Amino acid sequence: MEFSFISASFVNLIINLSYTIISLFIAVFALVLIDKKLLKDVDIQQELKNNNIAVAIFASTILIFVAIIISFGLKS
């Protein structure tokens, strides 16, 4: 392999990782903002301890959302 191919691949990796990190920070900030505005009176940790299925589904969708952002960032 040539050095130019390796350096281009490395640059592409750095760009994709930076895009993923930026997207992840924006997504987490948006989720925290939505959580504070819409779910003021709901304590997610306490509801999970009380076996509330709806809160468990909501929390798992947040984790899936973060995983999708990471996978799109690393796919290219």
SEGURO-348953 format. One record per residue (C-alpha): x, y, z. Coordinates in nm, 3 decimals, decimal comma, always signed. Example, Ala and Ser with C-alpha at 12.3 -4.5 7.8 and 13.67 -1.06 7.14 Angstrom:
<pts>
     east    north       up
   +1,230   -0,450   +0,780
   +1,367   -0,106   +0,714
</pts>
This chain:
<pts>
     east    north       up
   +0,000   +0,000   +0,000
   +0,109   +0,348   -0,069
   +0,160   +0,611   +0,195
   -0,091   +0,846   +0,030
   -0,367   +0,585   +0,058
   -0,291   +0,526   +0,425
   -0,279   +0,897   +0,502
   -0,606   +0,959   +0,315
   -0,771   +0,677   +0,509
   -0,640   +0,819   +0,836
   -0,770   +1,167   +0,750
   -1,108   +1,018   +0,659
   -1,115   +0,832   +0,992
   -1,037   +1,151   +1,185
   -1,311   +1,341   +1,001
   -1,567   +1,068   +1,069
   -1,473   +1,043   +1,435
   -1,496   +1,418   +1,481
   -1,835   +1,423   +1,309
   -1,954   +1,142   +1,536
   -1,834   +1,314   +1,852
   -1,991   +1,646   +1,754
   -2,320   +1,477   +1,662
   -2,318   +1,284   +1,986
   -2,268   +1,596   +2,197
   -2,546   +1,778   +2,013
   -2,781   +1,480   +2,049
   -2,711   +1,436   +2,419
   -2,755   +1,810   +2,478
   -3,089   +1,798   +2,294
   -3,202   +1,495   +2,493
   -3,110   +1,659   +2,824
   -3,291   +1,977   +2,720
   -3,602   +1,781   +2,620
   -3,582   +1,578   +2,940
   -3,566   +1,890   +3,157
   -3,846   +2,070   +2,973
   -4,093   +1,786   +2,918
   -4,021   +1,550   +3,205
   -3,974   +1,789   +3,497
   -4,167   +1,582   +3,749
   -4,049   +1,236   +3,640
   -3,747   +1,080   +3,809
   -3,633   +0,820   +3,556
   -3,408   +0,631   +3,798
   -3,681   +0,601   +4,060
   -3,937   +0,493   +3,802
   -3,700   +0,224   +3,676
   -3,662   +0,098   +4,033
   -4,042   +0,086   +4,056
   -4,051   -0,138   +3,744
   -4,226   +0,116   +3,524
   -4,219   -0,040   +3,176
   -4,297   +0,285   +2,992
   -3,994   +0,458   +3,141
   -3,778   +0,156   +3,062
   -3,887   +0,171   +2,698
   -3,816   +0,545   +2,689
   -3,469   +0,499   +2,839
   -3,386   +0,219   +2,596
   -3,492   +0,431   +2,298
   -3,248   +0,699   +2,412
   -2,969   +0,441   +2,416
   -3,069   +0,313   +2,071
   -3,073   +0,672   +1,944
   -2,717   +0,725   +2,066
   -2,607   +0,395   +1,909
   -2,757   +0,496   +1,573
   -2,567   +0,825   +1,580
   -2,242   +0,645   +1,652
   -2,300   +0,384   +1,381
   -2,372   +0,649   +1,115
   -2,059   +0,836   +1,212
   -1,839   +0,530   +1,180
   -2,007   +0,385   +0,871
   -1,836   +0,602   +0,608
</pts>
